[in-house]
Amino acid sequence: MTGTEGHDHADTRYLDAKATVDDRALDRRVADRLREELPPSPTVFDAGCGTGVTLPRLREWGVEPAGYRGVDTDAGLVAAARERHAADTVSFAVGDAVAAAREAADGSFDPDLAVAGSFLDLVPVGEAVDTLAAAVGPGGLVYAPFTFDGRTTFAPAHPADDLVERIYHETIDAQPGRNVRAGRAAVDHCRRADGQLLAVGASDWVVRANDDGYPNDERYFLSCILGFVADALFVDGGDGEGPTDSAEAESVDADPTDRAGGAVADADPTDRAGGTVADADPTDRAGGTVADADPTDRAGGTVADADPTDRAATALTDTDHTAADLRDWLQCRRRQAEAGELVYTASQFDVLYRA
Ligand SMILES: C[S@@+](CC[C@H](N)C(=O)[O-])C[C@H]1O[C@@H](n2cnc3c(N)ncnc32)[C@H](O)[C@@H]1O
């Protein structure tokens, strides 16, 4: 997963932060099956390789590729990958991975394994699977871990959760080639194709804080996810700033007393600051205090001024919610992330297919 137009998932820090979330989420059973099926020193094609994280992951499993080629459209990521993984047997290229796989199928590079990590939701799924399968040839393997599958949750619950998820997913789906249900589409496609669907497992992301806060750089990861959602909700992403800036601005600017005194005078300020928005009466919130609130008091920043995207505005017309609910959602989520109270999950599949 899974950016929208503004904030960018092709970002080194985001992908590094994502790696520890992925490591926890990875389905071990599917990975074990992959290891069993691989030849001792496989040649690997990595579609949408990002920073080349597949290489250390394979090595952790005791798999040393005889050859590796990673392809990614993002030149900055490819430069970072080259710097991190310089070796004679390793190469990276900037470009469309599906087109590169098509060329590999012509014999220029003969992979045993094609990896597509967090990738199949970004491109037409069936075409990508078929092209990767053709690249590895009969008996070769296609491994697609962390393939997003259409469920995004945030806890504690907020009255606007379902609406926000809908707007977020519709925004992703509206982008060419993208599919929020890529996981099940990949499974279905592999099941019907000529090869064999060897293994499927769930690799849901779960991000939550422990006693020391969010592990590793996962608070940044969360701020990126909230940035992706904010891009879907508001024309300027809710603040016109990048995720780091906005997360840091929130931590400095946020004054729970102001918020309580302004926007949600009828809610328990401690609860709100602590994140139990789910307890607030949605009717009151939509019809009264939030919508009428002084934007400056509420935000201590700019979310209060944010205009919904056209898609969000259209979605709102089908509901009892108002734009103020979306602003409140984003404010609450940012504050909860800052306080270590936000739990985020995304449903994903790991898929292993033999061509
Ligand atoms: C979510 S990232 C995953 C990166 C890496 N596989 C990982 O798991 O960390 C998706 C990557 O796909 C790249 N990408 C998107 N569309 C692409 C395409 N058509 N061809 C090659 N790379 C693409 C993006 O630039 C981004 O680096």
The ligand as an SDF file (V2000), in Angstrom:
LIG
                    3D

 27 29  0  0  0  0  0  0  0  0999 V2000
    5.0330    0.3100   -2.0950 C   0  0  0  0  0  0  0  0  0  0  0  0
    6.5380    0.3760   -2.9400 S   0  0  0  0  0  0  0  0  0  0  0  0
    7.2590   -1.2080   -2.6150 C   0  0  0  0  0  0  0  0  0  0  0  0
    8.7480   -1.2140   -2.7910 C   0  0  0  0  0  0  0  0  0  0  0  0
    9.4070   -2.5390   -2.3880 C   0  0  0  0  0  0  0  0  0  0  0  0
    8.9630   -3.6500   -3.2160 N   0  0  0  0  0  0  0  0  0  0  0  0
    9.1270   -2.8240   -0.9490 C   0  0  0  0  0  0  0  0  0  0  0  0
    8.3660   -3.7310   -0.6390 O   0  0  0  0  0  0  0  0  0  0  0  0
    9.6700   -2.1000   -0.1060 O   0  0  0  0  0  0  0  0  0  0  0  0
    6.0350    0.2290   -4.6000 C   0  0  0  0  0  0  0  0  0  0  0  0
    7.1780    0.5450   -5.5480 C   0  0  0  0  0  0  0  0  0  0  0  0
    6.7540    0.3060   -6.8700 O   0  0  0  0  0  0  0  0  0  0  0  0
    7.2770    1.3230   -7.6900 C   0  0  0  0  0  0  0  0  0  0  0  0
    6.4410    1.3070   -8.9120 N   0  0  0  0  0  0  0  0  0  0  0  0
    5.1480    1.6940   -9.0600 C   0  0  0  0  0  0  0  0  0  0  0  0
    4.7170    1.4120  -10.3130 N   0  0  0  0  0  0  0  0  0  0  0  0
    5.7680    0.8330  -10.9370 C   0  0  0  0  0  0  0  0  0  0  0  0
    5.9510    0.2770  -12.2420 C   0  0  0  0  0  0  0  0  0  0  0  0
    4.9790    0.2930  -13.1460 N   0  0  0  0  0  0  0  0  0  0  0  0
    7.1480   -0.2560  -12.5320 N   0  0  0  0  0  0  0  0  0  0  0  0
    8.1560   -0.2730  -11.6300 C   0  0  0  0  0  0  0  0  0  0  0  0
    8.0400    0.2280  -10.3930 N   0  0  0  0  0  0  0  0  0  0  0  0
    6.8570    0.7640  -10.0500 C   0  0  0  0  0  0  0  0  0  0  0  0
    7.2380    2.5600   -6.8530 C   0  0  0  0  0  0  0  0  0  0  0  0
    8.1460    3.5170   -7.3030 O   0  0  0  0  0  0  0  0  0  0  0  0
    7.6100    1.9910   -5.4830 C   0  0  0  0  0  0  0  0  0  0  0  0
    8.9920    2.0270   -5.2620 O   0  0  0  0  0  0  0  0  0  0  0  0
  1  2  1  0
  2  3  1  0
  2 10  1  0
  3  4  1  0
  4  5  1  0
  5  6  1  0
  5  7  1  0
  7  8  2  0
  7  9  1  0
 10 11  1  0
 11 12  1  0
 11 26  1  0
 12 13  1  0
 13 14  1  0
 13 24  1  0
 14 15  1  0
 14 23  1  0
 15 16  2  0
 16 17  1  0
 17 18  1  0
 17 23  2  0
 18 19  1  0
 18 20  2  0
 20 21  1  0
 21 22  2  0
 22 23  1  0
 24 25  1  0
 24 26  1  0
 26 27  1  0
M  CHG  2   2   1   9  -1
M  END
$$$$
